[in-house]
Amino acid sequence: MIERHRVTTAFELPGHRIERSFGVARGIVVRSRSIVGSLGASLQTIFGGNISLYTSLCERTRQDAYERMLAQAADLGANSIIGMRYDATEIARGITEVLCYGTAVHATVLD
């Protein structure tokens, strides 16, 4: 598995030389809200502020997409990811796709 300090949103990895690019690695997750979760979140909106049920769902979804991206990059032979990004799209009412992607690379430490 790729170590977390080898993933960056930058297009270079400080202290490392990019030796090889394997192309885009991605992790995609499609989630929907449950009826129970939607009801709980609706109650939270009455009082305003952070809607913790949705925050928790979003965090889990992003984490799952991130982990899938790391796995795909490792399967390609990469040891690092540069240019990592997230994207989200509502596919249908209550159904959201979260995509985590970046360039899978093999990087070596500079001498």
Residue pairs with C-beta under 8 A, 6 or more apart in sequence:
1 70
1 71
1 74
2 70
2 73
2 74
2 78
2 79
2 80
2 81
6 13
6 79
6 80
6 81
6 107
7 70
7 80
7 81
7 84
7 102
8 80
8 81
8 82
8 83
8 84
9 83
9 84
9 85
10 82
10 83
11 82
11 83
11 103
12 18
12 82
13 80
13 82
13 105
13 107
15 109
15 110
16 80
16 107
16 108
16 109
16 110
17 107
17 108
17 109
17 110
18 80
18 82
18 105
18 106
18 107
19 105
19 106
19 107
19 108
20 105
20 106
21 103
21 104
21 105
22 73
22 76
22 77
22 78
22 103
22 104
22 105
22 106
23 76
23 103
23 104
24 101
24 102
24 103
24 104
25 69
25 70
25 72
25 73
25 76
25 78
25 81
25 101
25 102
25 103
25 104
26 68
26 69
26 72
26 99
26 100
26 101
27 64
27 65
27 66
27 67
27 68
27 69
27 70
27 71
27 72
27 99
27 100
27 101
28 65
28 68
28 97
28 98
28 99
28 100
29 61
29 64
29 65
29 68
29 97
29 98
30 91
30 95
30 96
30 97
30 98
31 57
31 61
31 95
31 96
31 98
32 94
32 95
32 96
33 41
33 54
33 57
33 94
37 53
37 54
37 57
38 94
40 53
41 51
41 53
41 54
44 51
44 52
44 53
45 51
58 98
61 96
61 98
62 86
62 98
62 100
64 98
65 86
65 98
65 99
65 100
66 100
68 100
69 81
69 84
69 100
69 101
69 102
70 81
72 104
73 81
73 102
73 104
76 104
77 104
77 106
78 104
78 105
78 106
79 105
79 106
79 107
80 104
80 105
80 106
80 107
81 102
81 103
81 104
81 105
82 102
82 103
82 105
83 102
83 103
84 100
84 101
84 102
85 100
85 101
85 102
86 98
86 99
86 100
87 98
87 99
87 101
88 96
88 97
88 98
88 99
89 96
89 97
89 99
90 96
90 97
91 97
